[in-house]
Amino acid sequence: MSTYKVAYDVLRARLAGRDLAGIVERSGARALGPDRIGLRCLGQEYVITYPEGLVLEADGELAPEHDAILLLLYLTESTGRDMDGEWVAFEQLSGGAGYSASFRGRVVFPLVRAFGSRPKALLSAAASLDGEPLALGDASVRLPALPRVPLAYVVWGGDEEFPATANVVFDASIEGYLDAEAVTVLAELATRRLAGAANQSSGQGEVK
């Protein structure tokens, strides 16, 4: 049995032990009757069966296990904490320092590769993920990655003197929803979808 399958089954059991109304209230998800939960993540709709905990994509197919694990983590770990209205860096999160190298390799460096030479492409790519422009860097967007978890993506384009740089920051309240490892997974998924949307619009095909 794969590690993903074990984690998926553990989280399904955890979800079954939670009260549906409480899950919905704390996470900002939607109750779709007595046995289904609606959850939007990065521009895509998902349905989670309750209490079974199966995560389905909009077409009714099972979501990939790594996506399902992330969504079940969010539903079971959400505290309902209000947003702080303050952006913080990944390293400022509890446990973030220990994952910072992984975060840079999986999130920041791919972001620079995708948008460092074309910062404005970030704006159109983010629109397909429900993103909205921000006034930071050369281009920046706010992504409602999950109902109570916004991410801010910022890109500074390079020139002859300085290389392109990028960063992803988070509302400080994210610690009431996901730990540093899960935040890395969510931001990696968002980066991959942003790059895929940009490549698709430029005719290069989607990045999975």
N, C-alpha and C positions, 0 to 999 in steps of 0.2 A: 504493500500500500504506500502511495507517494506521501511525501510530507505535506503537500498541498491538500490531499484528500483527508489526512488526519486533522489538519487545522480546520478545514471546511466542516467536518463532522462535529468537532468540538464546538465551533461557533454556532452551528445549527442547534445543538443541544442547549447552548446558552441562551439563544434567542427564544427557544420554546419555554424556558423558565422565566421569561420576562412577561409582564403584563402588556398587552397590545396598546392600550391607551397610553401607558407610560412611555413606551418606545416611541410612539408618534409624537407625543408632547415634547420629549427631551431632544429628539433628533430633527424635528421639523419635517419629517416625512409625512405621507398622507395615508390614511386608512382607506383602503378600497374594499369596504365591506368588512365582515368579521374575520376573514381569513387571507387577506392580501394587504401588502404594504406597497405603496408607490414611492419611488425614490429617484430623483433626478441627479445625475452625476456627470459633470463636464459635457452638458448638452445632450445627454442620452437618457432615456427613460428606462427604468428597471422596475420589475415587480418581484417582490419577495413573498413567497407563500408563508402563511403562518398557521400553525406553529412549526411546519416542516422545515422552513428556512431554506427552501430552494430559491436561487436567484435566477430570474429569467430576464432575457433581453426583450425589447419591445415586440419582436416577432414571435415570442413564446419559446424560443430556443434557450437552453441553459447557457448562462453567461460563463466565460472562461473562469476556471477556479480561482486564479489570482485576483480577478476583478471581484468575484463573489466574496472572497475572504475579506477584501478591503471594505466592501459595503456592509457585510455582517459585523465587522469590527466597529464600524461607525455606528450602526444601530444599537449594538450592545454596550458600547463604551460611552455614548453620548450622555452628558450630564445636564444639558439644557442651559449651560452657562451663557449669559448675555455676552455679546461682542464688546470688546474693550475699546474699539475704535483707534487702536494703536498698532502700527505695523512693526513687527520684530523680525530679526534675521533668524535663520535656522539655528545658528550657534547659540542663540539666546534661549532656545527651548530647553526644557529639562531633558537631559540626555543627548541634546543636539551635538555637543562637542565630540562625542564618541562616534557619531555617524557623519561628521562633516565631510570627511574624505569621500565616503560613499555618495553623499548628497551632491558634492561637486561633480563627481564622475558620472553619475546617473541623471542629473538634472541640469546643472549649470553649464557644463561643457557642451552637451548636446544643444542646449538653448543658444549658446554662442555660435555653434556650427550652423544652426538653422537660420538664425536671424542677425548675426553680427554684421554681415555685409548688406543686409536689407532690413533694417529695423522696422520700417513702416509696414512690412509684410506681416508683422506680428498683429497689427490692428485688424486686418481682414481675416486672418486665421482665427483670431479669438472670437470673432462674431459668431462662428459656427459652434462655439462652446459657451454661448450666452455671455461672452465677455464684453466689457465696456472700457473705453479709453480712460487712462489716468494721465495726469500732468507730471510725469516723472521721466527722467532720462531722455533719450532720443525717441523712444516709443515705450509705452507701458499700458498694461491692461489689468483690470480686476476681473478675475474669474470666480463665479460662484460654484466652486468645485463640488460642494455638497451643500445642502440647505443652510447649514450654520458654519460652513468652513469656506471663506473666501481666500483666494491666493492672489497676490499681485506679482506680475511679471514685468521686469524692467530690463531694457536693452540700451546699451550705449554703443553706437557704431564706431568702428575703428577708422584710423587715418594713417598717414605716413609716419606719424610720431607715436601714436598710442594704439595698442591692439583693441579690438572690440571686447567688451565685457558685458556681463548680464548678472542678474540676481533674481531670486524669488523670495518674497517676504510674506509674512502671515499675520493675521490678526492675533493678538496675544491670547485670545480666548481659545485658540485651537487646542491648547493643552487640556481643555475640558472635553475633547472629542477623540483625538488620536495621539498616540505616542510618537516619538521621533522616527522610529522605524516605519510606522504606517504613514506618517507625513511624507517620508521619502518616496514610498510607493505611490502615493497619490500624486505628488509633484512630478514623478517620473512619467506616470500615465498622462498627466496634463501636457507635459513637454512633448511626449510622443504624438499626442493628438494634435497639438499645435503645429508641429513640424509636418505631420501628415496632411493637415488642411492646407498649409502653405505650399507644399509640394504638389498637391492635387490641383490647386488653382494655377500653378505654373506649368502644369502638364507633366510633372515628373512622377506622378503616381503617389499613392498613399503609403505612409510609413506605418506599419503595424506595431 
